Amino acid sequence: MTMTDYYDLEGQAELEVAFPFYVDSQGLIAGATYDLHVRQMIKQLIFTSTGERVNRPDFGCGLDRLVFAAAGDEMITVTQSMVQSELQRWLGDIIRVIAVDVQLRESTLTVTIDFQILQTGQVRKEVFKWES
């Protein structure tokens, strides 16, 4: 898939810039469909540590820190609330969060997010894993 494969003026799917940013095999900026772009934005938000972004120090959830935390019910509940809150804060104009589930087993953190893409109305479920 390249930028030249998509023409939004012709009613075809738009192409967004892929994350992480890279140049494809044809020397063009790599692209992603809108659905994939939304997934990439969610992943970027939940795995960015608060304070990691110089110009946006309050951006992110910092879930990578939780891999080594004690896996109690309170921690899971707080994490679910934090993820849902940050998704609504940063991506609330793009998605509607339906549910967030967080599981921590040994050194693997699994976050399952049910959401609706507002532009298309499509309901999605995405699973993100962080392993230490």
Number of C-alpha atoms within 10 A of each C-alpha: 11 16 16 9 11 17 12 9 8 8 8 10 15 17 22 18 15 18 16 9 10 13 12 13 9 8 9 12 15 20 24 19 15 18 17 15 17 17 17 15 17 21 18 16 21 22 17 16 18 16 14 13 12 8 8 10 11 13 20 24 22 18 20 18 12 17 18 13 12 12 15 9 10 10 15 17 13 12 21 19 16 18 24 20 15 18 25 15 11 15 16 14 12 16 23 18 20 13 13 21 17 20 16 21 10 13 13 16 21 18 21 16 22 16 19 17 18 13 11 11 11 11 14 15 13 13 14 15 15 15 12 10
